[in-house]
Amino acid sequence: MAEVVVFHSVHGRTPGLLEFAATLRAAGHTVHVPDLFEGRVFADLAAGIAHAQEVGFDTVVARGRRAVDGLPAGCVYAGFSLGVLPAQALAQTRPGARGALLYSGCVPATTFGARWPDGLPLQVHGMVDDEVFAGEGDLDAARALVAAAEDAELYLYAGSAHLFADPGLAGYDAVAASQLTARTLRFLARVGQ
């Protein structure tokens, strides 16, 4: 089984995110859900974005790095939207990473290094008409990353919601969320061996 670190979106550690983590735990994985916002949770997307900007994206990544201090090297790093930043940074730079799961976000590999690490498994998930994922360059970054990586998959879902896998948020899509979860569990079963 895999040891997984799941980083939250600009909404914070929502009940829906914790439910997702519980699903992974029920499948036998060890799951950590660090709080990068020090207890703050935002129902409103704009308020969450404003808080993330106030905290600073470099600080979010630094908090993510500190959150894994003491955890084994062989983790899988997962992130939802904003959480992609620390997840991708750790997957690319922390020795021993087992894989990366990037949900509703992706940045160019050059953000955290010259390229994606050889052989490091990767999945990227997003909605094809999501204004943030498709409209702000994340989809282009995901396509480039998947094309360059040895073991990578890009899953695009019909729809325009940004955070479609969190049942507590307005963009929740039960069908797409179920597919994302099933693909995640298959990925974790494969890399956790």
C-alpha positions as CSV (number, residue, x, y, z in Angstrom):
1,M,0.0,0.0,0.0
2,A,1.1,3.6,-0.6
3,E,1.8,6.4,1.7
4,V,0.1,9.5,0.3
5,V,0.2,13.2,1.1
6,V,-2.8,15.1,-0.1
7,F,-2.6,18.9,-0.3
8,H,-5.8,21.0,-0.3
9,S,-7.1,23.6,-2.6
10,V,-7.7,27.3,-1.9
11,H,-10.8,26.2,0.0
12,G,-8.6,24.6,2.7
13,R,-9.0,21.3,4.4
14,T,-12.7,20.9,3.6
15,P,-14.9,18.0,4.8
16,G,-15.0,16.8,1.2
17,L,-11.2,16.7,1.0
18,L,-11.1,14.7,4.2
19,E,-13.8,12.4,2.8
20,F,-11.6,11.8,-0.2
21,A,-8.7,11.0,2.1
22,A,-10.9,8.6,4.1
23,T,-11.7,6.8,0.8
24,L,-8.0,6.3,0.2
25,R,-7.5,5.1,3.7
26,A,-10.4,2.6,3.4
27,A,-8.5,1.1,0.5
28,G,-5.5,0.4,2.8
29,H,-3.3,3.4,2.1
30,T,-1.7,5.7,4.7
31,V,-2.9,9.2,4.0
32,H,-1.7,12.5,5.4
33,V,-3.7,15.8,4.8
34,P,-1.5,18.7,5.9
35,D,-3.2,22.0,6.6
36,L,-1.4,24.7,4.6
37,F,-3.8,27.4,5.8
38,E,-3.4,26.9,9.5
39,G,-7.1,26.0,10.1
40,R,-8.7,28.5,7.7
41,V,-11.4,27.0,5.4
42,F,-13.1,29.1,2.7
43,A,-16.6,28.3,1.2
44,D,-16.1,31.1,-1.3
45,L,-13.5,30.5,-4.1
46,A,-12.6,34.2,-4.3
47,A,-11.9,34.5,-0.6
48,G,-9.7,31.4,-0.7
49,I,-7.7,32.8,-3.6
50,A,-7.3,36.1,-1.8
51,H,-6.0,34.2,1.2
52,A,-3.6,32.2,-0.8
53,Q,-2.3,35.3,-2.5
54,E,-1.9,37.0,0.9
55,V,0.0,34.0,2.3
56,G,2.1,33.7,-0.9
57,F,2.5,30.8,-3.2
58,D,6.2,30.3,-2.1
59,T,5.0,30.1,1.5
60,V,2.4,27.5,0.5
61,V,5.1,25.4,-1.1
62,A,7.4,25.9,1.9
63,R,4.6,24.8,4.3
64,G,4.1,21.7,2.1
65,R,7.8,20.9,2.4
66,R,7.7,21.3,6.2
67,A,4.6,19.1,6.4
68,V,6.5,16.1,5.1
69,D,9.4,16.4,7.4
70,G,9.6,13.1,9.3
71,L,7.6,11.2,6.7
72,P,9.3,8.4,4.7
73,A,10.9,9.3,1.4
74,G,8.7,7.0,-0.6
75,C,5.5,9.0,-0.6
76,V,3.0,9.7,-3.4
77,Y,2.2,13.4,-3.5
78,A,-1.3,14.6,-4.5
79,G,-2.7,18.1,-4.8
80,F,-6.0,19.8,-5.6
81,S,-5.6,23.0,-7.6
82,L,-3.4,25.2,-5.2
83,G,-2.2,21.9,-3.6
84,V,-0.6,20.9,-6.9
85,L,2.2,23.4,-6.1
86,P,3.6,21.6,-3.1
87,A,2.7,18.2,-4.5
88,Q,4.5,18.8,-7.8
89,A,7.4,20.4,-6.0
90,L,7.9,17.5,-3.7
91,A,7.4,14.9,-6.4
92,Q,10.1,16.6,-8.5
93,T,12.6,17.4,-5.8
94,R,12.2,15.1,-2.8
95,P,14.3,12.0,-3.2
96,G,12.4,8.7,-3.2
97,A,9.0,10.0,-4.4
98,R,6.7,7.2,-5.6
99,G,4.4,9.2,-7.8
100,A,2.3,12.3,-8.2
101,L,-1.5,12.9,-8.6
102,L,-2.3,16.4,-9.8
103,Y,-6.0,17.4,-9.7
104,S,-7.3,20.5,-11.5
105,G,-3.9,22.0,-11.8
106,C,-0.4,21.5,-13.3
107,V,2.6,23.8,-13.8
108,P,5.5,23.3,-16.2
109,A,8.2,20.9,-14.9
110,T,10.7,23.7,-15.2
111,T,9.0,25.5,-12.2
112,F,10.7,23.0,-9.9
113,G,13.5,21.6,-11.9
114,A,14.8,21.1,-15.4
115,R,12.4,18.2,-16.2
116,W,10.1,15.5,-14.7
117,P,12.2,12.8,-12.9
118,D,12.8,9.7,-15.0
119,G,10.3,7.0,-14.4
120,L,8.3,8.9,-11.8
121,P,4.6,7.9,-12.3
122,L,2.1,10.8,-12.8
123,Q,-1.6,11.3,-13.3
124,V,-3.2,14.7,-14.1
125,H,-6.9,15.1,-13.9
126,G,-9.0,18.1,-15.0
127,M,-12.2,19.2,-16.7
128,V,-11.7,20.1,-20.3
129,D,-13.7,23.4,-20.1
130,D,-12.6,24.5,-16.7
131,E,-11.7,28.2,-17.0
132,V,-8.8,27.8,-14.5
133,F,-7.4,24.5,-15.6
134,A,-7.9,24.9,-19.4
135,G,-7.9,28.6,-19.6
136,E,-4.9,29.6,-17.4
137,G,-2.3,27.3,-18.9
138,D,-2.5,24.3,-16.6
139,L,-3.9,22.0,-19.3
140,D,-1.1,23.0,-21.7
141,A,1.5,22.3,-18.9
142,A,-0.2,19.0,-18.3
143,R,-0.1,18.0,-21.9
144,A,3.6,18.9,-22.2
145,L,4.4,17.1,-18.9
146,V,2.6,13.9,-19.9
147,A,4.3,13.9,-23.4
148,A,7.7,14.2,-21.8
149,A,7.3,11.8,-18.9
150,E,7.9,8.1,-19.2
151,D,4.9,7.0,-17.1
152,A,2.1,9.6,-17.2
153,E,-1.6,9.8,-17.9
154,L,-3.8,12.8,-18.5
155,Y,-7.5,12.4,-17.7
156,L,-9.9,15.0,-19.1
157,Y,-13.5,15.1,-17.9
158,A,-16.5,16.7,-19.6
159,G,-17.6,19.9,-17.9
160,S,-16.4,23.2,-16.7
161,A,-16.1,22.8,-12.9
162,H,-12.8,23.5,-11.3
163,L,-12.9,21.4,-8.1
164,F,-15.3,18.8,-9.3
165,A,-14.3,16.0,-6.8
166,D,-15.2,17.7,-3.5
167,P,-18.9,17.0,-2.6
168,G,-19.1,20.1,-0.5
169,L,-18.3,22.5,-3.3
170,A,-20.6,23.9,-5.9
171,G,-18.8,22.4,-8.8
172,Y,-19.1,18.8,-7.6
173,D,-19.7,16.3,-10.3
174,A,-20.5,12.8,-8.9
175,V,-19.8,10.9,-12.1
176,A,-16.4,12.6,-12.8
177,A,-15.5,12.4,-9.1
178,S,-16.2,8.7,-9.1
179,Q,-14.0,8.2,-12.2
180,L,-11.2,10.3,-10.6
181,T,-11.3,8.3,-7.4
182,A,-11.3,4.9,-9.2
183,R,-8.3,6.0,-11.4
184,T,-6.5,7.3,-8.3
185,L,-7.0,4.0,-6.5
186,R,-5.7,2.0,-9.4
187,F,-2.7,4.3,-9.6
188,L,-2.0,3.9,-5.8
189,A,-2.3,0.1,-6.0
190,R,0.3,0.1,-8.8
191,V,2.9,2.5,-7.3
192,G,2.4,1.3,-3.7
193,Q,3.7,-2.2,-4.4
